[in-house]
Amino acid sequence: MAAPPGTMKLLSWNCQGLGSPWTVGTSKELIQLQNPALVFLSETKCKARRCARVKELVNYYGVGVDSVGKGGGGGSILLWRKDVEVWLQSFSSHHIDATVKSVDCKDRWRFTGFYGYPEVHNRKLSWGLLRQLARQSTRPWICTRDFNEILEQHEKQGNIPRAQWQMQDFRESLIDCDLYDLGFQGHMFTWCNKCKAPYTVRARLDRALGNHGWSVLFSQAVVFHDHVASSDHSAVWIGLDGDDRTDINSRQRKRFRFEAACTASPDCLDVIRSAWESIWEPGSHFTVISKIRATRLQLLRWNKASFGNIRRMTKELNDKVCQLQNKDITSKDKADIEGLRDAIDSLARKEEIMWKQRAKALWLKAGDRNTSFFHAEATERRHQNEIKRINDELGNEVNHKEGIQMVVLNYFRSIFASTNPTPEAVDEVLRCVEHRVTML
């Protein structure tokens, strides 16, 4: 489904691993709430085929780059909405470059998701790659993500100041590439080491850069820094039409469904028993209906009070983590952050149970808390009844539609057709049947 007019957005985020349900769930929520045209996720820390699960989860097209860094680091994925045309130009362990044609823009433009080398001694390789990419096209160009470097000293807080030569190398590469910083709204710092004071370090490592052609093409573009608790890095949103972020709480009302996640609470059975026993209508044909209605209402009230909306609760907890991380972190703050992370992790488990129920899977591998697995189960269920090949009565394989239909039709015709058996054959069968008289 195409995004409504005026909601053209791009998202880039250093997710720091797609192996946990928390990160997968956060990625899914970010995408579903804002419906961005393009999504670039870096440091996925997994193989491209695992990234494909995220693509299926949000119903986007996409390409992925395998994790090849030490200890399973690195990896990236580029996703795009199905109403957007994308032509992949080049990729490496540190970038994905593509040409883009969106429905609301007649001109093609260029998007590069970039992940700078984290090691200082390799930083020149980042700027060499950036210059190489700049020479490959003159189209309007936006380059965004984690550059692992700052442009000015005030973009870093804590620890020792950044070496001037490091920042100067970055600035010179942008001049050579005709790229400039697109600015931002929100908190300046996009990364935090999450250590308690006085060892807290924050920096603006993530940003969006554009050339002159891109800034003319999207003159109303605005960049937002959006804190995400499941990663050390903030998500970077680029609104191509200005500030039109969607209200996270604006949703349509849904019909009541009992969620298996409720059974994770020991109070669930007591709530159901109390509601069921509260209705007593002797001789009434509607007693069961009344009991079900009362149970539904009690579960709704209890669920709202105990669980609420998982996405809303997760956002509130994320906001609290953001507030704590944007101040000098004390020992108490660090403990509070860990407690909030545990609460968010618990909500991720509840979401996983919901996916399990919707997938109608009857088993759960111990320790596997990958929500995308259950989404894959739900998707796979749609294909379980599809027959792609079948053997006919002679043992020959048939794999085309008309042939499969004929094999099935002939089979059922044969089993329901009479072969006109002789009386002797009938008697032989009846001799194998136990004789029994049933009193009626």
VOPAGU-2260 file (C-alpha; in pm, 1 decimal, decimal comma):
REM VOPAGU-2260
SITE   aa  ch    i         X         Y         Z
SITE  MET   A    0       0,0       0,0       0,0
SITE  ALA   A    1     136,0     339,3     -93,9
SITE  ALA   A    2     189,9     595,7     176,2
SITE  PRO   A    3     -63,6     878,2     185,7
SITE  PRO   A    4      37,4    1209,2      25,2
SITE  GLY   A    5     283,0    1414,3     225,2
SITE  THR   A    6     431,3    1123,5     419,9
SITE  MET   A    7     745,3    1042,7     220,1
SITE  LYS   A    8    1013,6     937,8     469,4
SITE  LEU   A    9    1347,8     761,8     481,4
SITE  LEU   A   10    1480,8     570,2     782,5
SITE  SER   A   11    1836,7     473,0     868,5
SITE  TRP   A   12    1933,8     301,1    1192,0
SITE  ASN   A   13    2231,8     120,0    1340,5
SITE  CYS   A   14    2022,6    -158,3    1495,9
SITE  GLN   A   15    2322,7    -343,1    1648,2
SITE  GLY   A   16    2195,4    -690,1    1570,1
SITE  LEU   A   17    1877,4    -846,5    1432,0
SITE  GLY   A   18    1917,3   -1160,3    1641,6
SITE  SER   A   19    1688,5   -1058,9    1929,0
SITE  PRO   A   20    1307,7   -1025,9    1927,5
SITE  TRP   A   21    1344,5    -681,3    2084,8
SITE  THR   A   22    1542,3    -541,9    1790,5
SITE  VAL   A   23    1329,2    -718,7    1529,6
SITE  GLY   A   24    1013,5    -593,5    1700,3
SITE  THR   A   25    1150,7    -239,0    1720,8
SITE  SER   A   26    1243,7    -243,2    1351,3
SITE  LYS   A   27     898,2    -369,1    1260,6
SITE  GLU   A   28     728,2    -104,9    1475,8
SITE  LEU   A   29     936,8     181,6    1335,8
SITE  ILE   A   30     851,1      75,5     981,8
SITE  GLN   A   31     481,8       2,1    1035,4
SITE  LEU   A   32     411,6     325,5    1222,8
SITE  GLN   A   33     578,8     558,4     973,6
SITE  ASN   A   34     566,5     357,1     648,7
SITE  PRO   A   35     901,5     490,9     518,3
SITE  ALA   A   36     979,9     466,9     147,9
SITE  LEU   A   37    1335,0     342,6     217,5
SITE  VAL   A   38    1491,6     176,7     522,2
SITE  PHE   A   39    1864,2     120,6     577,0
SITE  LEU   A   40    1968,3     -93,4     876,2
SITE  SER   A   41    2338,6    -128,8     956,2
SITE  GLU   A   42    2524,8    -361,4    1194,9
SITE  THR   A   43    2263,2    -632,9    1151,1
SITE  LYS   A   44    2528,0    -884,3    1269,6
SITE  CYS   A   45    2374,4   -1168,0    1070,2
SITE  LYS   A   46    2360,4   -1325,1     727,0
SITE  ALA   A   47    2151,8   -1170,5     450,1
SITE  ARG   A   48    1905,6   -1461,1     454,0
SITE  ARG   A   49    1816,5   -1380,4     814,1
SITE  CYS   A   50    1762,5   -1018,0     713,4
SITE  ALA   A   51    1515,2   -1149,2     456,0
SITE  ARG   A   52    1284,2   -1237,5     744,2
SITE  VAL   A   53    1258,0    -869,2     832,9
SITE  LYS   A   54    1172,5    -793,3     470,0
SITE  GLU   A   55     889,0   -1047,2     480,9
SITE  LEU   A   56     776,1    -925,6     821,8
SITE  VAL   A   57     704,5    -572,9     695,3
SITE  ASN   A   58     610,9    -671,2     337,5
SITE  TYR   A   59     888,0    -466,5     171,9
SITE  TYR   A   60    1131,4    -544,7    -105,7
SITE  GLY   A   61    1495,8    -554,0      -0,3
SITE  VAL   A   62    1858,3    -661,1     -35,5
SITE  GLY   A   63    2104,3    -756,9     236,0
SITE  VAL   A   64    2480,6    -772,9     284,9
SITE  ASP   A   65    2622,3   -1053,9     499,0
SITE  SER   A   66    2792,9    -984,9     827,8
SITE  VAL   A   67    3167,4   -1033,2     776,6
SITE  GLY   A   68    3321,3    -841,7    1066,1
SITE  LYS   A   69    3512,1    -989,9    1356,9
SITE  GLY   A   70    3283,9   -1159,4    1607,0
SITE  GLY   A   71    2990,6   -1153,0    1367,7
SITE  GLY   A   72    2977,4    -772,6    1340,3
SITE  GLY   A   73    2876,5    -567,9    1037,7
SITE  GLY   A   74    2602,2    -658,0     794,1
SITE  SER   A   75    2336,4    -429,3     646,8
SITE  ILE   A   76    1999,8    -436,2     472,8
SITE  LEU   A   77    1818,7    -193,8     241,9
SITE  LEU   A   78    1438,0    -218,7     231,2
SITE  TRP   A   79    1194,3     -27,2      14,0
SITE  ARG   A   80     819,8       6,1     -18,4
SITE  LYS   A   81     655,1    -174,0    -307,6
SITE  ASP   A   82     542,7     149,5    -472,6
SITE  VAL   A   83     906,8     267,4    -493,4
SITE  GLU   A   84    1144,2     166,2    -773,6
SITE  VAL   A   85    1501,7      88,9    -669,5
SITE  TRP   A   86    1803,3      -5,5    -883,1
SITE  LEU   A   87    2096,5    -145,0    -685,9
SITE  GLN   A   88    2423,3      12,8    -804,8
SITE  SER   A   89    2690,0    -124,5    -571,3
SITE  PHE   A   90    2741,4    -264,1    -222,7
SITE  SER   A   91    3013,4    -367,1      21,8
SITE  SER   A   92    3042,5    -446,4     390,8
SITE  HIS   A   93    3031,9     -69,0     449,5
SITE  HIS   A   94    2767,8      60,7     207,8
SITE  ILE   A   95    2466,6      -4,7     -12,7
SITE  ASP   A   96    2421,6     236,9    -304,8
SITE  ALA   A   97    2102,7     258,4    -512,1
SITE  THR   A   98    1912,4     474,6    -760,0
SITE  VAL   A   99    1555,9     555,1    -651,6
SITE  LYS   A  100    1234,5     657,3    -829,6
SITE  SER   A  101     948,4     744,4    -594,0
SITE  VAL   A  102     584,8     793,3    -690,2
SITE  ASP   A  103     573,1    1159,3    -589,0
SITE  CYS   A  104     894,5    1265,2    -766,2
SITE  LYS   A  105     947,0    1257,9   -1143,1
SITE  ASP   A  106    1328,0    1260,5   -1112,8
SITE  ARG   A  107    1546,9     970,0   -1014,8
SITE  TRP   A  108    1776,3    1029,3    -720,9
SITE  ARG   A  109    2044,0     843,6    -533,5
SITE  PHE   A  110    2045,1     688,3    -185,7
SITE  THR   A  111    2353,0     551,9      -9,6
SITE  GLY   A  112    2340,1     376,2     325,6
SITE  PHE   A  113    2687,0     414,4     476,9
SITE  TYR   A  114    2861,7     247,0     770,6
SITE  GLY   A  115    3202,3     396,4     850,5
SITE  TYR   A  116    3492,8     189,1     976,3
SITE  PRO   A  117    3480,7     189,1    1358,5
SITE  GLU   A  118    3860,6     165,5    1395,7
SITE  VAL   A  119    4042,7     499,5    1391,2
SITE  HIS   A  120    4332,8     361,6    1185,2
SITE  ASN   A  121    4083,6     252,0     915,0
SITE  ARG   A  122    3890,9     579,3     905,5
SITE  LYS   A  123    4073,6     690,8     588,3
SITE  LEU   A  124    3923,8     386,3     415,1
SITE  SER   A  125    3579,2     528,3     493,5
SITE  TRP   A  126    3660,2     860,6     329,1
SITE  GLY   A  127    3821,6     685,2      32,0
SITE  LEU   A  128    3502,9     484,4     -19,6
SITE  LEU   A  129    3294,5     802,0       6,4
SITE  ARG   A  130    3506,0     975,3    -261,3
SITE  GLN   A  131    3484,2     669,5    -485,0
SITE  LEU   A  132    3103,6     670,2    -458,2
SITE  ALA   A  133    3088,6    1043,5    -535,1
SITE  ARG   A  134    3264,9     988,2    -868,1
SITE  GLN   A  135    3010,7     730,6    -985,1
SITE  SER   A  136    2709,7     957,7   -1038,5
SITE  THR   A  137    2598,0    1320,3   -1061,1
SITE  ARG   A  138    2236,6    1253,1    -959,9
SITE  PRO   A  139    2076,3    1421,5    -657,6
SITE  TRP   A  140    2234,5    1227,2    -370,7
SITE  ILE   A  141    2162,8    1160,1      -4,5
SITE  CYS   A  142    2411,4     961,2     202,7
SITE  THR   A  143    2310,7     864,5     554,9
SITE  ARG   A  144    2382,0     644,9     854,7
SITE  ASP   A  145    2667,7     584,0    1095,8
SITE  PHE   A  146    2990,8     754,9     988,3
SITE  ASN   A  147    3166,0     678,8    1320,2
SITE  GLU   A  148    3309,2    1031,3    1318,7
SITE  ILE   A  149    3213,8    1387,4    1412,8
SITE  LEU   A  150    3263,0    1714,5    1224,6
SITE  GLU   A  151    3303,7    1953,3    1518,7
SITE  GLN   A  152    3426,5    1919,9    1876,8
SITE  HIS   A  153    3088,4    2018,5    2024,2
SITE  GLU   A  154    2936,6    1705,4    1866,8
SITE  LYS   A  155    3106,7    1496,9    2135,8
SITE  GLN   A  156    3059,5    1501,2    2512,7
SITE  GLY   A  157    3275,9    1320,7    2767,0
SITE  ASN   A  158    3616,7    1153,2    2769,8
SITE  ILE   A  159    3907,8    1318,6    2587,2
SITE  PRO   A  160    3843,9    1561,3    2296,5
SITE  ARG   A  161    3845,8    1422,2    1944,1
SITE  ALA   A  162    4174,7    1463,7    1756,3
SITE  GLN   A  163    4156,4    1757,1    1514,7
SITE  TRP   A  164    4305,8    1558,6    1225,7
SITE  GLN   A  165    4025,7    1299,9    1249,0
SITE  MET   A  166    3755,0    1565,3    1213,8
SITE  GLN   A  167    3949,9    1747,6     944,3
SITE  ASP   A  168    3976,6    1430,1     734,0
SITE  PHE   A  169    3599,8    1390,2     752,8
SITE  ARG   A  170    3536,1    1755,5     660,2
SITE  GLU   A  171    3771,8    1739,3     362,6
SITE  SER   A  172    3605,5    1426,3     228,7
SITE  LEU   A  173    3265,5    1599,9     236,6
SITE  ILE   A  174    3407,0    1898,4      47,1
SITE  ASP   A  175    3554,9    1666,5    -216,5
SITE  CYS   A  176    3220,9    1485,0    -252,1
SITE  ASP   A  177    3006,0    1801,8    -262,8
SITE  LEU   A  178    2815,9    1677,0      42,0
SITE  TYR   A  179    2700,7    1883,6     335,6
SITE  ASP   A  180    2524,2    1811,9     662,1
SITE  LEU   A  181    2143,2    1836,2     641,7
SITE  GLY   A  182    2106,5    1931,0    1008,5
SITE  PHE   A  183    1865,7    1769,9    1253,9
SITE  GLN   A  184    1580,9    1810,2    1500,2
SITE  GLY   A  185    1577,4    1637,1    1839,5
SITE  HIS   A  186    1871,5    1548,9    2063,6
SITE  MET   A  187    2211,3    1625,0    1914,4
SITE  PHE   A  188    2385,9    1308,6    2027,4
SITE  THR   A  189    2293,8     993,2    1836,0
SITE  TRP   A  190    2521,0     752,5    2024,4
SITE  CYS   A  191    2591,3     686,7    2392,9
SITE  ASN   A  192    2827,0     436,3    2553,7
SITE  LYS   A  193    2572,7     396,6    2839,8
SITE  CYS   A  194    2840,5     410,6    3109,1
SITE  LYS   A  195    2764,2     586,6    3434,9
SITE  ALA   A  196    2911,1     931,3    3509,5
SITE  PRO   A  197    3186,0    1044,1    3490,4
SITE  TYR   A  198    3255,5     786,9    3217,0
SITE  THR   A  199    2951,3     866,8    3002,6
SITE  VAL   A  200    3040,3     949,0    2641,4
SITE  ARG   A  201    2794,9    1081,2    2382,2
SITE  ALA   A  202    2856,9    1176,2    2019,9
SITE  ARG   A  203    2677,2    1262,6    1698,2
SITE  LEU   A  204    2804,8     971,1    1489,7
SITE  ASP   A  205    2490,2     935,2    1276,8
SITE  ARG   A  206    2374,8    1196,7    1027,1
SITE  ALA   A  207    2226,6    1262,9     683,6
SITE  LEU   A  208    2436,4    1426,4     411,0
SITE  GLY   A  209    2311,7    1562,1      79,2
SITE  ASN   A  210    2453,2    1726,0    -230,4
SITE  HIS   A  211    2320,3    2044,3    -389,2
SITE  GLY   A  212    2099,9    1860,1    -637,4
SITE  TRP   A  213    1927,4    1664,0    -363,2
SITE  SER   A  214    1861,2    1972,2    -148,9
SITE  VAL   A  215    1699,4    2143,9    -449,4
SITE  LEU   A  216    1488,5    1839,1    -532,0
SITE  PHE   A  217    1371,6    1802,8    -168,8
SITE  SER   A  218    1389,0    2157,8     -41,1
SITE  GLN   A  219    1146,4    2086,1     247,3
SITE  ALA   A  220    1339,2    1785,6     382,0
SITE  VAL   A  221    1383,9    1766,3     760,1
SITE  VAL   A  222    1604,4    1526,4     960,5
SITE  PHE   A  223    1493,4    1387,8    1299,7
SITE  HIS   A  224    1692,3    1201,9    1563,6
SITE  ASP   A  225    1467,7     940,3    1724,6
SITE  HIS   A  226    1599,3     761,9    2035,5
SITE  VAL   A  227    1558,5     382,4    2032,3
SITE  ALA   A  228    1623,2     196,5    2358,4
SITE  SER   A  229    1721,9    -134,5    2198,5
SITE  SER   A  230    2038,2      17,1    2044,8
SITE  ASP   A  231    2321,0     251,1    2145,0
SITE  HIS   A  232    2234,4     453,6    1833,0
SITE  SER   A  233    1936,1     675,0    1756,9
SITE  ALA   A  234    1734,3     619,6    1442,6
SITE  VAL   A  235    1769,9     893,1    1179,4
SITE  TRP   A  236    1447,7     989,4    1000,2
SITE  ILE   A  237    1444,5    1207,0     689,1
SITE  GLY   A  238    1103,8    1358,0     616,3
SITE  LEU   A  239    1114,0    1461,9     251,4
SITE  ASP   A  240     801,5    1677,7     287,2
SITE  GLY   A  241     886,1    1839,5     620,0
SITE  ASP   A  242     757,1    1754,8     968,8
SITE  ASP   A  243     467,0    1512,8     928,9
SITE  ARG   A  244     548,1    1238,3    1177,4
SITE  THR   A  245     260,1    1008,9    1256,3
SITE  ASP   A  246     100,0    1005,0    1601,4
SITE  ILE   A  247     197,6     670,8    1750,3
SITE  ASN   A  248    -133,8     642,7    1935,6
SITE  SER   A  249    -364,7     695,0    1635,5
SITE  ARG   A  250    -499,9     347,3    1561,3
SITE  GLN   A  251    -828,2     193,4    1464,3
SITE  ARG   A  252   -1021,1      -3,7    1725,4
SITE  LYS   A  253    -999,8    -380,5    1687,5
SITE  ARG   A  254   -1241,4    -658,3    1774,2
SITE  PHE   A  255   -1179,1    -856,1    2092,3
SITE  ARG   A  256    -952,6   -1158,8    2060,4
SITE  PHE   A  257    -820,5   -1363,2    2347,9
SITE  GLU   A  258    -442,0   -1341,1    2333,7
SITE  ALA   A  259    -237,5   -1639,3    2451,0
SITE  ALA   A  260      10,5   -1390,8    2602,0
SITE  CYS   A  261    -243,2   -1329,9    2881,5
SITE  THR   A  262    -186,4   -1683,9    3008,9
SITE  ALA   A  263     169,6   -1584,5    3097,1
SITE  SER   A  264      20,8   -1409,7    3401,9
SITE  PRO   A  265     -86,3   -1626,9    3699,2
SITE  ASP   A  266    -385,6   -1394,4    3751,7
SITE  CYS   A  267    -543,9   -1480,9    3417,1
SITE  LEU   A  268    -718,8   -1799,3    3536,4
SITE  ASP   A  269    -862,2   -1621,8    3842,9
SITE  VAL   A  270   -1003,7   -1343,3    3623,6
SITE  ILE   A  271   -1173,1   -1594,3    3391,9
SITE  ARG   A  272   -1308,3   -1806,2    3679,1
SITE  SER   A  273   -1446,3   -1502,3    3862,4
SITE  ALA   A  274   -1619,2   -1367,8    3550,6
SITE  TRP   A  275   -1760,5   -1708,1    3455,0
SITE  GLU   A  276   -1905,2   -1775,3    3801,5
SITE  SER   A  277   -2056,2   -1426,3    3827,7
SITE  ILE   A  278   -2340,6   -1524,0    3591,1
SITE  TRP   A  279   -2607,4   -1769,5    3704,7
SITE  GLU   A  280   -2936,9   -1790,8    3517,2
SITE  PRO   A  281   -3105,1   -2126,8    3598,2
SITE  GLY   A  282   -3307,0   -2264,7    3310,2
SITE  SER   A  283   -3195,4   -1992,7    3068,4
SITE  HIS   A  284   -3077,1   -2089,5    2723,7
SITE  PHE   A  285   -2853,3   -1779,7    2723,4
SITE  THR   A  286   -2643,6   -1862,1    3031,8
SITE  VAL   A  287   -2334,6   -1961,4    2831,6
SITE  ILE   A  288   -2362,4   -1653,9    2608,5
SITE  SER   A  289   -2391,8   -1430,1    2915,8
SITE  LYS   A  290   -2092,2   -1598,7    3078,1
SITE  ILE   A  291   -1882,0   -1550,6    2764,2
SITE  ARG   A  292   -1984,2   -1184,3    2744,5
SITE  ALA   A  293   -1897,5   -1125,0    3110,6
SITE  THR   A  294   -1563,0   -1302,1    3067,8
SITE  ARG   A  295   -1482,1   -1093,4    2760,4
SITE  LEU   A  296   -1551,1    -767,4    2945,5
SITE  GLN   A  297   -1348,4    -874,3    3248,9
SITE  LEU   A  298   -1055,3    -979,8    3031,4
SITE  LEU   A  299   -1065,9    -647,2    2846,7
SITE  ARG   A  300   -1051,8    -451,9    3173,5
SITE  TRP   A  301    -784,7    -675,0    3323,5
SITE  ASN   A  302    -575,5    -680,1    3007,2
SITE  LYS   A  303    -585,3    -300,7    2980,2
SITE  ALA   A  304    -487,7    -257,7    3345,5
SITE  SER   A  305    -221,1    -530,3    3350,1
SITE  PHE   A  306     -74,9    -526,1    2999,8
SITE  GLY   A  307    -218,1    -230,2    2811,2
SITE  ASN   A  308    -104,9    -193,7    2455,1
SITE  ILE   A  309     234,8    -357,0    2414,8
SITE  ARG   A  310     355,2    -105,7    2157,2
SITE  ARG   A  311     238,9     189,7    2365,7
SITE  MET   A  312     398,4      48,5    2680,1
SITE  THR   A  313     721,4     -25,5    2493,5
SITE  LYS   A  314     732,1     332,8    2364,9
SITE  GLU   A  315     677,5     472,3    2715,9
SITE  LEU   A  316     962,3     258,7    2850,5
SITE  ASN   A  317    1184,5     361,7    2557,4
SITE  ASP   A  318    1110,3     727,8    2635,2
SITE  LYS   A  319    1214,7     675,5    2998,5
SITE  VAL   A  320    1540,0     514,3    2887,0
SITE  CYS   A  321    1597,4     810,0    2654,0
SITE  GLN   A  322    1545,8    1060,6    2937,0
SITE  LEU   A  323    1791,5     878,1    3161,1
SITE  GLN   A  324    2055,7     845,7    2889,9
SITE  ASN   A  325    2040,7    1214,8    2804,5
SITE  LYS   A  326    2161,2    1320,7    3149,0
SITE  ASP   A  327    2470,1    1246,2    3355,5
SITE  ILE   A  328    2423,8     877,1    3432,3
SITE  THR   A  329    2455,0     784,7    3801,0
SITE  SER   A  330    2476,2     435,8    3950,2
SITE  LYS   A  331    2102,8     452,1    4024,3
SITE  ASP   A  332    2029,2     564,8    3666,9
SITE  LYS   A  333    2230,8     273,3    3529,3
SITE  ALA   A  334    2032,9      30,6    3747,5
SITE  ASP   A  335    1706,7     194,9    3637,6
SITE  ILE   A  336    1807,2     164,4    3271,1
SITE  GLU   A  337    1879,3    -206,8    3316,7
SITE  GLY   A  338    1541,3    -250,9    3486,3
SITE  LEU   A  339    1364,9     -72,3    3201,6
SITE  ARG   A  340    1550,4    -286,7    2947,9
SITE  ASP   A  341    1433,5    -600,2    3132,6
SITE  ALA   A  342    1074,8    -470,6    3118,8
SITE  ILE   A  343    1103,8    -404,1    2744,9
SITE  ASP   A  344    1248,3    -752,8    2699,4
SITE  SER   A  345     947,5    -896,4    2885,0
SITE  LEU   A  346     712,5    -713,5    2648,7
SITE  ALA   A  347     906,4    -859,2    2356,3
SITE  ARG   A  348     840,6   -1206,7    2497,2
SITE  LYS   A  349     467,9   -1133,2    2518,2
SITE  GLU   A  350     468,7   -1018,8    2155,8
SITE  GLU   A  351     643,3   -1341,5    2064,1
SITE  ILE   A  352     366,9   -1543,1    2233,0
SITE  MET   A  353     107,7   -1351,5    2031,5
SITE  TRP   A  354     288,2   -1441,7    1709,7
SITE  LYS   A  355     300,5   -1803,0    1824,0
SITE  GLN   A  356     -76,2   -1803,0    1869,4
SITE  ARG   A  357    -141,9   -1638,9    1534,3
SITE  ALA   A  358      89,7   -1883,4    1365,2
SITE  LYS   A  359    -106,1   -2168,3    1528,2
SITE  ALA   A  360     228,9   -2329,1    1604,3
SITE  LEU   A  361     202,1   -2594,6    1877,0
SITE  TRP   A  362     564,0   -2584,6    1981,7
SITE  LEU   A  363     833,0   -2339,6    2080,6
SITE  LYS   A  364    1201,7   -2419,7    2061,2
SITE  ALA   A  365    1359,5   -2362,6    2399,5
SITE  GLY   A  366    1553,7   -2038,7    2402,8
SITE  ASP   A  367    1442,9   -1926,6    2055,1
SITE  ARG   A  368    1280,6   -1587,6    2108,1
SITE  ASN   A  369    1296,8   -1467,0    1748,6
SITE  THR   A  370     957,8   -1311,1    1670,9
SITE  SER   A  371    1038,1   -1318,0    1300,2
SITE  PHE   A  372    1041,0   -1700,1    1323,4
SITE  PHE   A  373     675,5   -1703,2    1422,9
SITE  HIS   A  374     587,5   -1456,5    1151,1
SITE  ALA   A  375     754,0   -1694,3     906,7
SITE  GLU   A  376     540,9   -1976,4    1052,2
SITE  ALA   A  377     224,7   -1772,9     996,6
SITE  THR   A  378     332,9   -1694,7     641,7
SITE  GLU   A  379     424,4   -2056,2     570,9
SITE  ARG   A  380      79,0   -2172,8     683,3
SITE  ARG   A  381     -71,5   -1999,9     378,2
SITE  HIS   A  382     129,9   -2228,0     149,8
SITE  GLN   A  383      83,6   -2560,4     328,4
SITE  ASN   A  384    -213,0   -2674,4     117,0
SITE  GLU   A  385     -51,7   -2592,3    -216,7
SITE  ILE   A  386      23,8   -2901,1    -429,0
SITE  LYS   A  387     317,5   -2840,6    -662,7
SITE  ARG   A  388     370,3   -3199,4    -783,8
SITE  ILE   A  389     202,1   -3538,8    -750,1
SITE  ASN   A  390     253,2   -3897,9    -868,9
SITE  ASP   A  391     -16,0   -4058,2   -1085,8
SITE  GLU   A  392    -138,7   -4419,1   -1055,0
SITE  LEU   A  393     159,2   -4539,9   -1259,0
SITE  GLY   A  394     412,0   -4359,8   -1038,8
SITE  ASN   A  395     491,3   -4085,3   -1290,9
SITE  GLU   A  396     548,8   -3734,3   -1150,2
SITE  VAL   A  397     305,9   -3465,7   -1269,3
SITE  ASN   A  398     395,7   -3100,6   -1196,6
SITE  HIS   A  399     165,3   -2886,3   -1412,5
SITE  LYS   A  400    -168,9   -2754,8   -1291,2
SITE  GLU   A  401    -400,3   -2930,7   -1539,6
SITE  GLY   A  402    -222,5   -3264,4   -1493,8
SITE  ILE   A  403    -242,2   -3243,0   -1113,2
SITE  GLN   A  404    -615,0   -3170,8   -1135,6
SITE  MET   A  405    -667,9   -3474,4   -1360,5
SITE  VAL   A  406    -469,8   -3709,4   -1130,7
SITE  VAL   A  407    -676,4   -3603,1    -828,9
SITE  LEU   A  408   -1004,3   -3629,2   -1021,9
SITE  ASN   A  409    -924,0   -3977,5   -1155,3
SITE  TYR   A  410    -824,8   -4095,8    -808,8
SITE  PHE   A  411   -1152,8   -3999,5    -646,8
SITE  ARG   A  412   -1350,3   -4131,5    -942,1
SITE  SER   A  413   -1182,6   -4469,7    -899,6
SITE  ILE   A  414   -1230,4   -4505,6    -523,6
SITE  PHE   A  415   -1600,0   -4419,8    -542,3
SITE  ALA   A  416   -1672,0   -4630,2    -851,5
SITE  SER   A  417   -1799,5   -4988,0    -829,9
SITE  THR   A  418   -1592,4   -5265,7    -987,5
SITE  ASN   A  419   -1896,7   -5500,8    -994,8
SITE  PRO   A  420   -1750,3   -5768,4    -763,4
SITE  THR   A  421   -1875,9   -6127,3    -785,6
SITE  PRO   A  422   -2083,1   -6278,8    -498,3
SITE  GLU   A  423   -1783,2   -6493,9    -405,2
SITE  ALA   A  424   -1562,6   -6183,5    -368,9
SITE  VAL   A  425   -1824,2   -6015,2    -148,5
SITE  ASP   A  426   -1849,3   -6325,8      72,3
SITE  GLU   A  427   -1471,4   -6333,1     110,6
SITE  VAL   A  428   -1472,4   -5974,7     239,9
SITE  LEU   A  429   -1766,2   -6033,4     475,3
SITE  ARG   A  430   -1591,9   -6332,9     632,5
SITE  CYS   A  431   -1329,2   -6089,3     763,4
SITE  VAL   A  432   -1593,1   -5873,5     936,2
SITE  GLU   A  433   -1676,4   -5954,9    1299,5
SITE  HIS   A  434   -2040,1   -6056,9    1349,4
SITE  ARG   A  435   -2212,6   -5839,3    1610,5
SITE  VAL   A  436   -2577,7   -5768,5    1700,3
SITE  THR   A  437   -2656,2   -5427,3    1844,7
SITE  MET   A  438   -2965,7   -5378,9    2061,9
SITE  LEU   A  439   -3155,6   -5059,7    1971,6
